[in-house]
Each structure stands twice: as C-alpha cells, then as structure tokens.
Amino acid sequence: MSKSVNKKIKAVNIADIVVSCIVVAFLFVFAFSAMVTHYLSDGDDAPTPTQSDPAPTEEKITQSYGEYPRLYAAEVKAASEKYGIEEERIYAVIRVESNFKADCVSRVGARGLMQMLPSTYKGVCERLGRQYNADDLFDPAINIDICTYYLKYVYDMFDDWDHAHAAYNAGHYRVKTWLKDERYSKDGKLIVEKIPYKETKNYVNKVNYYYNEYKLEKANNK
C-alpha cells in the first residue's frame, strides 16, 4: 500500500474520531441540560387548581386567618338570632364548607360560604316565596341567611344535629333511608362512624370538631 493511501486512511480515522467526540460531547451536554431543566421545574407539571377545587384555597385561608376565624360576624349573628342556631355551629359549617371563601364553588356546583346547590336554593326560594337568582349564593349575607334557614329546616326534621349535618351534606332522603337500616343506625340514632358515605361521615365529624373548638375558644375568651 502506498504512503499516500496510508495518509488518507489515517486522515479518515482521525476525522471519524473527531466527529465521534463531537457527537458524544453534544449528547452529554444535551442530557445534562435536560437533567438540570427537569430538576429546576420539578412539580410544575402538577394540575393547576381550579375554582371548583377549594383545597389550596383552604390552605391559604387557614394561614391568613387561623383555624377558628369569625369572619362575617354581623351576618352570622343576624342568622343566629333569626333561626335560633348558635353562632359557633354556623361558623363550624362555614369553616368546613368553604373556609370563609365567599366565591367558592365545589366540584358539584355548590356555591358560597355555606355551599348550597343552586337547585336546593331554587327549592328554598319557592318555599319562601322569594325571587330566585343562583348568583345570590355568592352574597355572604344571603348565603348565610338562606343556608342557616336550611340548616334549621333539616334540624327540625330530625331533632338531632348529627342527622342534620348528614342531611345538609348528603340530603335528608338518604338520612331517612340510613335511619331505617340497622347497619347504620341504632335506636333511631344514626351511628356516625357507620355512615356508608365516607364524605358524609367525615363531614359530620369535622363540623362537630370545629363546633366544639369554636365553643371552647368562646369559653376561654370570656
């Protein structure tokens, strides 16, 4: 083989090596860059909360106002006196339902501070002979008044607060059905821990918890 051919082969080999090195270096830089980008943006792919998901809002409200806020005090006091329900119970319902966020909308469409469905509100309006406008539920004064009225309505139906809170959450027809089933009730009383709807069971327990905490806070501040 001639020297000129050997030189050409060596030149080709060197060129191949150089190209290979460049490719490897490029791939390394690309991989490293992707890794850094992923690290810096970790968590950005999480779904963005919407208005119908109040959980992040609850966190912010809790940080801003504490565990036992008494916002909308005038409205709560008025409803308490009007319907004969303790302020602490109304506050407990608001705390669990919306954590004092007046424009809160649930996944099923319940609205406002005490979270009433427009369909339920429409029925209440017909019962009370008042004009229906679903957006009224975003008005704190209207929401607290109407929802406290409804809370009193279901309480009068059962004469028991566990039953009333369960009915407020799941509907009074379901509660009546559970009361007839010995798996969920005893001696005409709903067994909270055996409520078949986990959401309703948790709801009743939460409202009772905050009601007791509000009562304790009031007693300690006398």
Secondary structure, DSSP 8 states (H G I E B T S, - for coil): --HHHHHHHHHHHHHHHHHHHHHHHHHHHHHHHHHHHHHHTTTTTS----TT--HHHHHHHHHHH-SS---SHHHHHHHHHHHT--HHHHHHHHHHHTTT-TT-B-TT--BTTTTB-HHHHHHHHHHHT----GGGGGSHHHHHHHHHHHHHHHHHHHS-HHHHHHHHHH-HHHHHHHHT-TTTEETTEE-GGG-S-HHHHHHHHHHHHHHHHHHHHHHHT-
